[in-house]
Amino acid sequence: MALEKTYTPSPKDIQRQWWVVDAEGQTLGRLATAIASILRGKHKAMWTPNLDTGDFVIVINAGKIHVTGERLDQKVYYRHSKYQGGLTEITLRRQLEKWPTRPIESAVKGMLPKNVLGRAQFKKLKVYAGPTHPHESQKPQPFEL
């Protein structure tokens, strides 16, 4: 009886593609889930959990995302300066006003692995507040959610 071998892709087998996602009117969590899946490469047949098989994702109109309920005022982001009493909190509404790209980046980063692989996958995410981006030369394809 012949022994079947498991196919494991090598880094030279991986073909990367560029996708454009329009975030206007999209729900934050559902959008972040789809983006994280593309960054990890789960939409490909050759997906392997221990390799970075994912594609590049460009998110435009990040400041026009949609959130449900009272989440704009109730969701709070925390950061600490590493000094005593240095805890700062900011609501989602204020975050969207000051840094419209951060809520998407934060949501996607939380859905990626917490190791070297996850950090490499996160670097393939490009988020822009407006409708334009500087990646036209990569010929990105629109990704429909």
N, CA, C and O atoms as a GROMACS GRO file, in nm:
protein
  580
    1MET      N    1   0.084  -0.118   0.000
    1MET     CA    2   0.000   0.000   0.000
    1MET      C    3   0.089   0.125   0.000
    1MET      O    4   0.183   0.134   0.079
    2ALA      N    5   0.060   0.220  -0.088
    2ALA     CA    6   0.140   0.342  -0.100
    2ALA      C    7   0.110   0.436   0.015
    2ALA      O    8  -0.005   0.450   0.058
    3LEU      N    9   0.212   0.499   0.063
    3LEU     CA   10   0.198   0.592   0.173
    3LEU      C   11   0.168   0.732   0.118
    3LEU      O   12   0.244   0.783   0.036
    4GLU      N   13   0.059   0.792   0.162
    4GLU     CA   14   0.021   0.927   0.120
    4GLU      C   15   0.102   1.029   0.198
    4GLU      O   16   0.116   1.018   0.319
    5LYS      N   17   0.155   1.128   0.130
    5LYS     CA   18   0.232   1.232   0.197
    5LYS      C   19   0.149   1.359   0.208
    5LYS      O   20   0.073   1.394   0.117
    6THR      N   21   0.165   1.426   0.318
    6THR     CA   22   0.095   1.551   0.342
    6THR      C   23   0.169   1.664   0.271
    6THR      O   24   0.292   1.675   0.282
    7TYR      N   25   0.095   1.748   0.200
    7TYR     CA   26   0.155   1.861   0.130
    7TYR      C   27   0.173   1.976   0.227
    7TYR      O   28   0.077   2.018   0.293
    8THR      N   29   0.293   2.027   0.236
    8THR     CA   30   0.321   2.146   0.316
    8THR      C   31   0.384   2.250   0.225
    8THR      O   32   0.491   2.226   0.168
    9PRO      N   33   0.320   2.364   0.209
    9PRO     CA   34   0.376   2.465   0.119
    9PRO      C   35   0.504   2.526   0.176
    9PRO      O   36   0.517   2.545   0.296
   10SER      N   37   0.597   2.555   0.088
   10SER     CA   38   0.718   2.624   0.128
   10SER      C   39   0.701   2.772   0.097
   10SER      O   40   0.611   2.809   0.021
   11PRO      N   41   0.784   2.858   0.154
   11PRO     CA   42   0.768   3.002   0.129
   11PRO      C   43   0.775   3.041  -0.019
   11PRO      O   44   0.716   3.141  -0.057
   12LYS      N   45   0.845   2.964  -0.102
   12LYS     CA   46   0.851   2.998  -0.244
   12LYS      C   47   0.722   2.963  -0.318
   12LYS      O   48   0.699   3.013  -0.428
   13ASP      N   49   0.637   2.877  -0.260
   13ASP     CA   50   0.510   2.839  -0.322
   13ASP      C   51   0.400   2.942  -0.298
   13ASP      O   52   0.297   2.939  -0.366
   14ILE      N   53   0.420   3.033  -0.204
   14ILE     CA   54   0.315   3.125  -0.162
   14ILE      C   55   0.306   3.242  -0.260
   14ILE      O   56   0.405   3.313  -0.283
   15GLN      N   57   0.190   3.262  -0.316
   15GLN     CA   58   0.161   3.375  -0.406
   15GLN      C   59   0.080   3.478  -0.328
   15GLN      O   60  -0.030   3.449  -0.282
   16ARG      N   61   0.134   3.597  -0.314
   16ARG     CA   62   0.064   3.703  -0.239
   16ARG      C   63  -0.016   3.792  -0.335
   16ARG      O   64   0.029   3.824  -0.445
   17GLN      N   65  -0.133   3.829  -0.290
   17GLN     CA   66  -0.221   3.916  -0.368
   17GLN      C   67  -0.256   4.036  -0.282
   17GLN      O   68  -0.248   4.029  -0.159
   18TRP      N   69  -0.294   4.146  -0.344
   18TRP     CA   70  -0.334   4.267  -0.274
   18TRP      C   71  -0.486   4.283  -0.288
   18TRP      O   72  -0.540   4.271  -0.398
   19TRP      N   73  -0.552   4.311  -0.176
   19TRP     CA   74  -0.697   4.331  -0.173
   19TRP      C   75  -0.728   4.470  -0.119
   19TRP      O   76  -0.656   4.521  -0.032
   20VAL      N   77  -0.835   4.531  -0.171
   20VAL     CA   78  -0.885   4.658  -0.119
   20VAL      C   79  -1.020   4.633  -0.056
   20VAL      O   80  -1.109   4.575  -0.119
   21VAL      N   81  -1.036   4.676   0.068
   21VAL     CA   82  -1.162   4.662   0.140
   21VAL      C   83  -1.214   4.801   0.173
   21VAL      O   84  -1.142   4.882   0.232
   22ASP      N   85  -1.337   4.830   0.133
   22ASP     CA   86  -1.400   4.958   0.164
   22ASP      C   87  -1.476   4.942   0.295
   22ASP      O   88  -1.572   4.865   0.302
   23ALA      N   89  -1.435   5.014   0.399
   23ALA     CA   90  -1.494   4.999   0.532
   23ALA      C   91  -1.616   5.086   0.554
   23ALA      O   92  -1.676   5.081   0.662
   24GLU      N   93  -1.656   5.164   0.456
   24GLU     CA   94  -1.770   5.255   0.474
   24GLU      C   95  -1.898   5.177   0.500
   24GLU      O   96  -1.940   5.096   0.417
   25GLY      N   97  -1.960   5.202   0.615
   25GLY     CA   98  -2.085   5.137   0.650
   25GLY      C   99  -2.071   4.995   0.701
   25GLY      O  100  -2.172   4.931   0.731
   26GLN      N  101  -1.950   4.941   0.712
   26GLN     CA  102  -1.929   4.805   0.759
   26GLN      C  103  -1.923   4.803   0.912
   26GLN      O  104  -1.874   4.897   0.973
   27THR      N  105  -1.974   4.696   0.972
   27THR     CA  106  -1.968   4.678   1.116
   27THR      C  107  -1.824   4.642   1.156
   27THR      O  108  -1.761   4.559   1.091
   28LEU      N  109  -1.774   4.705   1.260
   28LEU     CA  110  -1.634   4.694   1.297
   28LEU      C  111  -1.589   4.549   1.319
   28LEU      O  112  -1.489   4.507   1.260
   29GLY      N  113  -1.658   4.474   1.401
   29GLY     CA  114  -1.616   4.338   1.433
   29GLY      C  115  -1.621   4.244   1.315
   29GLY      O  116  -1.529   4.164   1.294
   30ARG      N  117  -1.727   4.252   1.237
   30ARG     CA  118  -1.740   4.164   1.120
   30ARG      C  119  -1.635   4.197   1.014
   30ARG      O  120  -1.581   4.108   0.949
   31LEU      N  121  -1.606   4.324   0.999
   31LEU     CA  122  -1.502   4.368   0.906
   31LEU      C  123  -1.366   4.316   0.952
   31LEU      O  124  -1.288   4.265   0.871
   32ALA      N  125  -1.336   4.330   1.081
   32ALA     CA  126  -1.208   4.286   1.135
   32ALA      C  127  -1.191   4.135   1.122
   32ALA      O  128  -1.080   4.088   1.096
   33THR      N  129  -1.297   4.060   1.138
   33THR     CA  130  -1.290   3.915   1.123
   33THR      C  131  -1.253   3.876   0.981
   33THR      O  132  -1.169   3.789   0.960
   34ALA      N  133  -1.316   3.940   0.884
   34ALA     CA  134  -1.286   3.910   0.744
   34ALA      C  135  -1.143   3.949   0.708
   34ALA      O  136  -1.074   3.876   0.638
   35ILE      N  137  -1.098   4.065   0.756
   35ILE     CA  138  -0.962   4.110   0.728
   35ILE      C  139  -0.860   4.017   0.790
   35ILE      O  140  -0.761   3.983   0.726
   36ALA      N  141  -0.882   3.975   0.914
   36ALA     CA  142  -0.789   3.884   0.982
   36ALA      C  143  -0.780   3.751   0.909
   36ALA      O  144  -0.672   3.692   0.901
   37SER      N  145  -0.891   3.705   0.856
   37SER     CA  146  -0.892   3.579   0.781
   37SER      C  147  -0.807   3.590   0.654
   37SER      O  148  -0.734   3.497   0.619
   38ILE      N  149  -0.816   3.704   0.585
   38ILE     CA  150  -0.737   3.724   0.463
   38ILE      C  151  -0.588   3.737   0.499
   38ILE      O  152  -0.503   3.680   0.430
   39LEU      N  153  -0.557   3.810   0.605
   39LEU     CA  154  -0.418   3.827   0.646
   39LEU      C  155  -0.354   3.694   0.684
   39LEU      O  156  -0.235   3.672   0.658
   40ARG      N  157  -0.431   3.606   0.746
   40ARG     CA  158  -0.378   3.474   0.785
   40ARG      C  159  -0.370   3.379   0.667
   40ARG      O  160  -0.292   3.284   0.670
   41GLY      N  161  -0.451   3.403   0.562
   41GLY     CA  162  -0.450   3.317   0.444
   41GLY      C  163  -0.551   3.205   0.451
   41GLY      O  164  -0.540   3.108   0.377
   42LYS      N  165  -0.650   3.217   0.538
   42LYS     CA  166  -0.749   3.111   0.555
   42LYS      C  167  -0.844   3.097   0.436
   42LYS      O  168  -0.916   2.998   0.426
   43HIS      N  169  -0.843   3.194   0.346
   43HIS     CA  170  -0.928   3.186   0.227
   43HIS      C  171  -0.862   3.104   0.117
   43HIS      O  172  -0.922   3.082   0.012
   44LYS      N  173  -0.740   3.059   0.138
   44LYS     CA  174  -0.666   2.982   0.038
   44LYS      C  175  -0.669   2.833   0.073
   44LYS      O  176  -0.679   2.795   0.189
   45ALA      N  177  -0.661   2.751  -0.030
   45ALA     CA  178  -0.661   2.606  -0.009
   45ALA      C  179  -0.530   2.559   0.054
   45ALA      O  180  -0.527   2.454   0.118
   46MET      N  181  -0.423   2.634   0.037
   46MET     CA  182  -0.294   2.594   0.090
   46MET      C  183  -0.264   2.650   0.228
   46MET      O  184  -0.149   2.653   0.270
   47TRP      N  185  -0.367   2.695   0.301
   47TRP     CA  186  -0.346   2.754   0.433
   47TRP      C  187  -0.281   2.654   0.527
   47TRP      O  188  -0.321   2.538   0.536
   48THR      N  189  -0.180   2.703   0.598
   48THR     CA  190  -0.112   2.625   0.699
   48THR      C  191  -0.100   2.711   0.824
   48THR      O  192  -0.058   2.827   0.813
   49PRO      N  193  -0.134   2.660   0.941
   49PRO     CA  194  -0.134   2.745   1.059
   49PRO      C  195   0.002   2.798   1.100
   49PRO      O  196   0.011   2.901   1.166
   50ASN      N  197   0.111   2.729   1.062
   50ASN     CA  198   0.243   2.772   1.107
   50ASN      C  199   0.320   2.850   1.002
   50ASN      O  200   0.437   2.880   1.023
   51LEU      N  201   0.256   2.884   0.888
   51LEU     CA  202   0.320   2.964   0.784
   51LEU      C  203   0.235   3.087   0.754
   51LEU      O  204   0.113   3.086   0.770
   52ASP      N  205   0.302   3.191   0.709
   52ASP     CA  206   0.232   3.312   0.669
   52ASP      C  207   0.193   3.299   0.522
   52ASP      O  208   0.270   3.337   0.433
   53THR      N  209   0.074   3.247   0.497
   53THR     CA  210   0.027   3.227   0.360
   53THR      C  211  -0.070   3.337   0.317
   53THR      O  212  -0.127   3.329   0.208
   54GLY      N  213  -0.090   3.437   0.401
   54GLY     CA  214  -0.191   3.539   0.376
   54GLY      C  215  -0.153   3.643   0.272
   54GLY      O  216  -0.040   3.646   0.222
   55ASP      N  217  -0.249   3.727   0.241
   55ASP     CA  218  -0.235   3.832   0.142
   55ASP      C  219  -0.228   3.968   0.209
   55ASP      O  220  -0.249   3.981   0.330
   56PHE      N  221  -0.197   4.071   0.129
   56PHE     CA  222  -0.196   4.208   0.176
   56PHE      C  223  -0.338   4.264   0.170
   56PHE      O  224  -0.414   4.232   0.079
   57VAL      N  225  -0.374   4.348   0.268
   57VAL     CA  226  -0.507   4.407   0.272
   57VAL      C  227  -0.493   4.558   0.289
   57VAL      O  228  -0.421   4.605   0.378
   58ILE      N  229  -0.561   4.633   0.203
   58ILE     CA  230  -0.568   4.778   0.211
   58ILE      C  231  -0.711   4.814   0.252
   58ILE      O  232  -0.806   4.775   0.183
   59VAL      N  233  -0.726   4.885   0.361
   59VAL     CA  234  -0.859   4.927   0.408
   59VAL      C  235  -0.871   5.076   0.384
   59VAL      O  236  -0.789   5.155   0.432
   60ILE      N  237  -0.975   5.115   0.310
   60ILE     CA  238  -1.000   5.257   0.285
   60ILE      C  239  -1.128   5.299   0.357
   60ILE      O  240  -1.210   5.214   0.394
   61ASN      N  241  -1.146   5.427   0.377
   61ASN     CA  242  -1.261   5.484   0.447
   61ASN      C  243  -1.276   5.427   0.588
   61ASN      O  244  -1.386   5.395   0.631
   62ALA      N  245  -1.165   5.415   0.659
   62ALA     CA  246  -1.166   5.356   0.794
   62ALA      C  247  -1.244   5.442   0.893
   62ALA      O  248  -1.297   5.390   0.991
   63GLY      N  249  -1.252   5.571   0.870
   63GLY     CA  250  -1.324   5.658   0.961
   63GLY      C  251  -1.475   5.650   0.948
   63GLY      O  252  -1.546   5.714   1.026
   64LYS      N  253  -1.526   5.574   0.851
   64LYS     CA  254  -1.670   5.567   0.827
   64LYS      C  255  -1.727   5.431   0.862
   64LYS      O  256  -1.826   5.387   0.803
   65ILE      N  257  -1.664   5.363   0.960
   65ILE     CA  258  -1.717   5.232   1.001
   65ILE      C  259  -1.846   5.250   1.079
   65ILE      O  260  -1.878   5.359   1.125
   66HIS      N  261  -1.919   5.141   1.094
   66HIS     CA  262  -2.046   5.141   1.165
   66HIS      C  263  -2.032   5.054   1.289
   66HIS      O  264  -1.973   4.946   1.283
   67VAL      N  265  -2.086   5.100   1.400
   67VAL     CA  266  -2.091   5.017   1.520
   67VAL      C  267  -2.234   5.016   1.570
   67VAL      O  268  -2.309   5.110   1.548
   68THR      N  269  -2.271   4.908   1.637
   68THR     CA  270  -2.410   4.890   1.679
   68THR      C  271  -2.430   4.940   1.821
   68THR      O  272  -2.336   4.947   1.901
   69GLY      N  273  -2.553   4.975   1.852
   69GLY     CA  274  -2.591   5.015   1.986
   69GLY      C  275  -2.521   5.140   2.035
   69GLY      O  276  -2.497   5.233   1.958
   70GLU      N  277  -2.488   5.142   2.163
   70GLU     CA  278  -2.422   5.256   2.226
   70GLU      C  279  -2.271   5.239   2.231
   70GLU      O  280  -2.204   5.301   2.313
   71ARG      N  281  -2.218   5.155   2.143
   71ARG     CA  282  -2.077   5.119   2.148
   71ARG      C  283  -1.984   5.239   2.126
   71ARG      O  284  -1.871   5.239   2.176
   72LEU      N  285  -2.028   5.340   2.053
   72LEU     CA  286  -1.942   5.457   2.030
   72LEU      C  287  -1.901   5.523   2.161
   72LEU      O  288  -1.789   5.574   2.174
   73ASP      N  289  -1.992   5.523   2.259
   73ASP     CA  290  -1.962   5.588   2.387
   73ASP      C  291  -1.925   5.488   2.496
   73ASP      O  292  -1.862   5.527   2.595
   74GLN      N  293  -1.963   5.362   2.481
   74GLN     CA  294  -1.936   5.264   2.587
   74GLN      C  295  -1.805   5.188   2.568
   74GLN      O  296  -1.746   5.145   2.667
   75LYS      N  297  -1.759   5.171   2.444
   75LYS     CA  298  -1.634   5.098   2.422
   75LYS      C  299  -1.517   5.190   2.456
   75LYS      O  300  -1.508   5.302   2.405
   76VAL      N  301  -1.428   5.142   2.541
   76VAL     CA  302  -1.317   5.223   2.589
   76VAL      C  303  -1.186   5.151   2.557
   76VAL      O  304  -1.173   5.031   2.581
   77TYR      N  305  -1.090   5.225   2.503
   77TYR     CA  306  -0.956   5.173   2.477
   77TYR      C  307  -0.864   5.227   2.586
   77TYR      O  308  -0.871   5.344   2.623
   78TYR      N  309  -0.778   5.140   2.638
   78TYR     CA  310  -0.684   5.178   2.743
   78TYR      C  311  -0.541   5.170   2.692
   78TYR      O  312  -0.508   5.085   2.609
   79ARG      N  313  -0.457   5.258   2.743
   79ARG     CA  314  -0.313   5.246   2.720
   79ARG      C  315  -0.243   5.302   2.843
   79ARG      O  316  -0.298   5.384   2.916
   80HIS      N  317  -0.121   5.256   2.865
   80HIS     CA  318  -0.047   5.295   2.985
   80HIS      C  319   0.091   5.344   2.944
   80HIS      O  320   0.155   5.286   2.857
   81SER      N  321   0.137   5.452   3.007
   81SER     CA  322   0.266   5.512   2.974
   81SER      C  323   0.382   5.446   3.046
   81SER      O  324   0.497   5.484   3.025
   82LYS      N  325   0.354   5.346   3.130
   82LYS     CA  326   0.454   5.276   3.213
   82LYS      C  327   0.502   5.363   3.331
   82LYS      O  328   0.597   5.326   3.400
   83TYR      N  329   0.437   5.477   3.353
   83TYR     CA  330   0.465   5.558   3.470
   83TYR      C  331   0.347   5.546   3.566
   83TYR      O  332   0.236   5.514   3.526
   84GLN      N  333   0.374   5.573   3.694
   84GLN     CA  334   0.269   5.563   3.793
   84GLN      C  335   0.157   5.661   3.762
   84GLN      O  336   0.182   5.780   3.738
   85GLY      N  337   0.034   5.614   3.761
   85GLY     CA  338  -0.081   5.698   3.729
   85GLY      C  339  -0.092   5.728   3.581
   85GLY      O  340  -0.162   5.821   3.543
   86GLY      N  341  -0.024   5.652   3.497
   86GLY     CA  342  -0.020   5.680   3.354
   86GLY      C  343  -0.124   5.609   3.271
   86GLY      O  344  -0.108   5.598   3.149
   87LEU      N  345  -0.231   5.560   3.332
   87LEU     CA  346  -0.336   5.493   3.257
   87LEU      C  347  -0.425   5.595   3.188
   87LEU      O  348  -0.480   5.684   3.253
   88THR      N  349  -0.439   5.582   3.058
   88THR     CA  350  -0.522   5.674   2.979
   88THR      C  351  -0.632   5.594   2.914
   88THR      O  352  -0.608   5.485   2.861
   89GLU      N  353  -0.752   5.646   2.916
   89GLU     CA  354  -0.863   5.579   2.849
   89GLU      C  355  -0.926   5.674   2.748
   89GLU      O  356  -0.932   5.795   2.770
   90ILE      N  357  -0.974   5.617   2.638
   90ILE     CA  358  -1.034   5.696   2.531
   90ILE      C  359  -1.151   5.616   2.474
   90ILE      O  360  -1.139   5.495   2.452
   91THR      N  361  -1.262   5.683   2.449
   91THR     CA  362  -1.378   5.613   2.394
   91THR      C  363  -1.363   5.593   2.244
   91THR      O  364  -1.278   5.656   2.180
   92LEU      N  365  -1.444   5.505   2.190
   92LEU     CA  366  -1.439   5.476   2.047
   92LEU      C  367  -1.473   5.601   1.965
   92LEU      O  368  -1.411   5.625   1.861
   93ARG      N  369  -1.570   5.680   2.010
   93ARG     CA  370  -1.607   5.802   1.938
   93ARG      C  371  -1.488   5.898   1.928
   93ARG      O  372  -1.460   5.951   1.821
   94ARG      N  373  -1.419   5.918   2.039
   94ARG     CA  374  -1.304   6.009   2.041
   94ARG      C  375  -1.188   5.952   1.958
   94ARG      O  376  -1.117   6.026   1.890
   95GLN      N  377  -1.171   5.820   1.965
   95GLN     CA  378  -1.066   5.754   1.888
   95GLN      C  379  -1.089   5.773   1.738
   95GLN      O  380  -0.995   5.800   1.664
   96LEU      N  381  -1.214   5.759   1.693
   96LEU     CA  382  -1.246   5.778   1.552
   96LEU      C  383  -1.224   5.922   1.508
   96LEU      O  384  -1.189   5.947   1.393
   97GLU      N  385  -1.244   6.017   1.599
   97GLU     CA  386  -1.220   6.157   1.566
   97GLU      C  387  -1.071   6.188   1.553
   97GLU      O  388  -1.028   6.253   1.458
   98LYS      N  389  -0.991   6.139   1.650
   98LYS     CA  390  -0.848   6.170   1.652
   98LYS      C  391  -0.766   6.081   1.559
   98LYS      O  392  -0.687   6.132   1.480
   99TRP      N  393  -0.785   5.950   1.568
   99TRP     CA  394  -0.709   5.853   1.488
   99TRP      C  395  -0.806   5.752   1.428
   99TRP      O  396  -0.828   5.647   1.488
  100PRO      N  397  -0.865   5.780   1.312
  100PRO     CA  398  -0.969   5.693   1.258
  100PRO      C  399  -0.921   5.554   1.216
  100PRO      O  400  -1.003   5.465   1.194
  101THR      N  401  -0.791   5.534   1.203
  101THR     CA  402  -0.742   5.402   1.161
  101THR      C  403  -0.723   5.307   1.278
  101THR      O  404  -0.723   5.185   1.258
  102ARG      N  405  -0.706   5.357   1.398
  102ARG     CA  406  -0.671   5.273   1.513
  102ARG      C  407  -0.776   5.170   1.553
  102ARG      O  408  -0.738   5.059   1.589
  103PRO      N  409  -0.908   5.200   1.550
  103PRO     CA  410  -1.003   5.096   1.590
  103PRO      C  411  -0.995   4.971   1.502
  103PRO      O  412  -1.005   4.859   1.554
  104ILE      N  413  -0.978   4.987   1.372
  104ILE     CA  414  -0.968   4.872   1.284
  104ILE      C  415  -0.837   4.797   1.311
  104ILE      O  416  -0.836   4.674   1.318
  105GLU      N  417  -0.728   4.872   1.325
  105GLU     CA  418  -0.599   4.808   1.352
  105GLU      C  419  -0.604   4.730   1.483
  105GLU      O  420  -0.553   4.618   1.491
  106SER      N  421  -0.664   4.788   1.585
  106SER     CA  422  -0.673   4.723   1.715
  106SER      C  423  -0.759   4.597   1.709
  106SER      O  424  -0.723   4.494   1.767
  107ALA      N  425  -0.872   4.605   1.640
  107ALA     CA  426  -0.962   4.489   1.630
  107ALA      C  427  -0.897   4.375   1.553
  107ALA      O  428  -0.909   4.259   1.592
  108VAL      N  429  -0.829   4.406   1.444
  108VAL     CA  430  -0.764   4.302   1.363
  108VAL      C  431  -0.646   4.243   1.439
  108VAL      O  432  -0.626   4.121   1.436
  109LYS      N  433  -0.568   4.327   1.505
  109LYS     CA  434  -0.452   4.278   1.579
  109LYS      C  435  -0.494   4.180   1.689
  109LYS      O  436  -0.422   4.084   1.716
  110GLY      N  437  -0.608   4.205   1.750
  110GLY     CA  438  -0.657   4.114   1.854
  110GLY      C  439  -0.702   3.980   1.800
  110GLY      O  440  -0.715   3.884   1.876
  111MET      N  441  -0.726   3.970   1.670
  111MET     CA  442  -0.772   3.845   1.609
  111MET      C  443  -0.658   3.765   1.545
  111MET      O  444  -0.682   3.656   1.492
  112LEU      N  445  -0.537   3.817   1.550
  112LEU     CA  446  -0.422   3.747   1.494
  112LEU      C  447  -0.347   3.675   1.606
  112LEU      O  448  -0.365   3.708   1.723
  113PRO      N  449  -0.262   3.577   1.571
  113PRO     CA  450  -0.184   3.508   1.674
  113PRO      C  451  -0.092   3.603   1.750
  113PRO      O  452  -0.043   3.701   1.694
  114LYS      N  453  -0.071   3.574   1.878
  114LYS     CA  454   0.014   3.659   1.962
  114LYS      C  455   0.156   3.605   1.962
  114LYS      O  456   0.206   3.562   2.067
  115ASN      N  457   0.222   3.606   1.847
  115ASN     CA  458   0.360   3.559   1.836
  115ASN      C  459   0.426   3.624   1.715
  115ASN      O  460   0.370   3.718   1.658
  116VAL      N  461   0.542   3.576   1.676
  116VAL     CA  462   0.616   3.634   1.564
  116VAL      C  463   0.535   3.625   1.435
  116VAL      O  464   0.537   3.717   1.354
  117LEU      N  465   0.464   3.516   1.416
  117LEU     CA  466   0.382   3.497   1.297
  117LEU      C  467   0.271   3.602   1.289
  117LEU      O  468   0.247   3.659   1.182
  118GLY      N  469   0.204   3.628   1.401
  118GLY     CA  470   0.099   3.729   1.404
  118GLY      C  471   0.150   3.869   1.375
  118GLY      O  472   0.083   3.947   1.309
  119ARG      N  473   0.268   3.900   1.425
  119ARG     CA  474   0.327   4.032   1.399
  119ARG      C  475   0.364   4.048   1.252
  119ARG      O  476   0.349   4.156   1.196
  120ALA      N  477   0.411   3.940   1.190
  120ALA     CA  478   0.443   3.945   1.047
  120ALA      C  479   0.316   3.960   0.964
  120ALA      O  480   0.315   4.032   0.864
  121GLN      N  481   0.208   3.894   1.005
  121GLN     CA  482   0.082   3.906   0.932
  121GLN      C  483   0.023   4.045   0.948
  121GLN      O  484  -0.036   4.098   0.854
  122PHE      N  485   0.038   4.104   1.066
  122PHE     CA  486  -0.018   4.238   1.089
  122PHE      C  487   0.050   4.344   1.004
  122PHE      O  488  -0.012   4.444   0.969
  123LYS      N  489   0.177   4.324   0.969
  123LYS     CA  490   0.250   4.420   0.886
  123LYS      C  491   0.194   4.427   0.745
  123LYS      O  492   0.222   4.523   0.672
  124LYS      N  493   0.115   4.329   0.704
  124LYS     CA  494   0.056   4.330   0.569
  124LYS      C  495  -0.077   4.407   0.564
  124LYS      O  496  -0.141   4.411   0.460
  125LEU      N  497  -0.117   4.466   0.676
  125LEU     CA  498  -0.240   4.545   0.682
  125LEU      C  499  -0.206   4.692   0.665
  125LEU      O  500  -0.122   4.746   0.737
  126LYS      N  501  -0.272   4.758   0.570
  126LYS     CA  502  -0.255   4.901   0.545
  126LYS      C  503  -0.392   4.967   0.559
  126LYS      O  504  -0.484   4.934   0.484
  127VAL      N  505  -0.407   5.059   0.654
  127VAL     CA  506  -0.536   5.121   0.682
  127VAL      C  507  -0.526   5.271   0.656
  127VAL      O  508  -0.432   5.336   0.700
  128TYR      N  509  -0.625   5.324   0.583
  128TYR     CA  510  -0.629   5.466   0.549
  128TYR      C  511  -0.766   5.522   0.582
  128TYR      O  512  -0.868   5.457   0.558
  129ALA      N  513  -0.769   5.644   0.636
  129ALA     CA  514  -0.893   5.707   0.678
  129ALA      C  515  -0.979   5.751   0.560
  129ALA      O  516  -1.102   5.749   0.568
  130GLY      N  517  -0.916   5.791   0.452
  130GLY     CA  518  -0.989   5.841   0.335
  130GLY      C  519  -1.004   5.738   0.225
  130GLY      O  520  -0.968   5.622   0.243
  131PRO      N  521  -1.058   5.780   0.110
  131PRO     CA  522  -1.083   5.685   0.000
  131PRO      C  523  -0.962   5.659  -0.090
  131PRO      O  524  -0.972   5.578  -0.182
  132THR      N  525  -0.849   5.726  -0.066
  132THR     CA  526  -0.733   5.706  -0.152
  132THR      C  527  -0.623   5.632  -0.076
  132THR      O  528  -0.616   5.635   0.047
  133HIS      N  529  -0.536   5.565  -0.153
  133HIS     CA  530  -0.422   5.495  -0.095
  133HIS      C  531  -0.307   5.496  -0.195
  133HIS      O  532  -0.330   5.509  -0.315
  134PRO      N  533  -0.183   5.483  -0.147
  134PRO     CA  534  -0.067   5.492  -0.235
  134PRO      C  535  -0.021   5.358  -0.293
  134PRO      O  536   0.096   5.345  -0.330
  135HIS      N  537  -0.108   5.259  -0.300
  135HIS     CA  538  -0.068   5.125  -0.344
  135HIS      C  539  -0.126   5.086  -0.479
  135HIS      O  540  -0.149   4.968  -0.504
  136GLU      N  541  -0.151   5.182  -0.566
  136GLU     CA  542  -0.209   5.152  -0.696
  136GLU      C  543  -0.116   5.068  -0.784
  136GLU      O  544  -0.164   4.990  -0.867
  137SER      N  545   0.014   5.081  -0.766
  137SER     CA  546   0.108   5.007  -0.849
  137SER      C  547   0.105   4.856  -0.821
  137SER      O  548   0.151   4.778  -0.904
  138GLN      N  549   0.051   4.815  -0.705
  138GLN     CA  550   0.039   4.672  -0.675
  138GLN      C  551  -0.086   4.609  -0.738
  138GLN      O  552  -0.106   4.488  -0.728
  139LYS      N  553  -0.168   4.690  -0.803
  139LYS     CA  554  -0.291   4.647  -0.869
  139LYS      C  555  -0.382   4.567  -0.773
  139LYS      O  556  -0.408   4.449  -0.797
  140PRO      N  557  -0.429   4.630  -0.667
  140PRO     CA  558  -0.514   4.558  -0.571
  140PRO      C  559  -0.652   4.530  -0.629
  140PRO      O  560  -0.706   4.609  -0.706
  141GLN      N  561  -0.707   4.417  -0.589
  141GLN     CA  562  -0.840   4.374  -0.632
  141GLN      C  563  -0.940   4.412  -0.524
  141GLN      O  564  -0.908   4.403  -0.406
  142PRO      N  565  -1.062   4.454  -0.561
  142PRO     CA  566  -1.162   4.483  -0.458
  142PRO      C  567  -1.211   4.354  -0.393
  142PRO      O  568  -1.234   4.255  -0.461
  143PHE      N  569  -1.227   4.357  -0.262
  143PHE     CA  570  -1.274   4.242  -0.186
  143PHE      C  571  -1.413   4.274  -0.133
  143PHE      O  572  -1.430   4.368  -0.056
  144GLU      N  573  -1.511   4.196  -0.174
  144GLU     CA  574  -1.650   4.219  -0.132
  144GLU      C  575  -1.679   4.139  -0.005
  144GLU      O  576  -1.650   4.020   0.002
  145LEU      N  577  -1.737   4.207   0.093
  145LEU     CA  578  -1.773   4.140   0.219
  145LEU      C  579  -1.918   4.098   0.220
  145LEU      O  580  -1.965   4.040   0.318
   0.00000   0.00000   0.00000
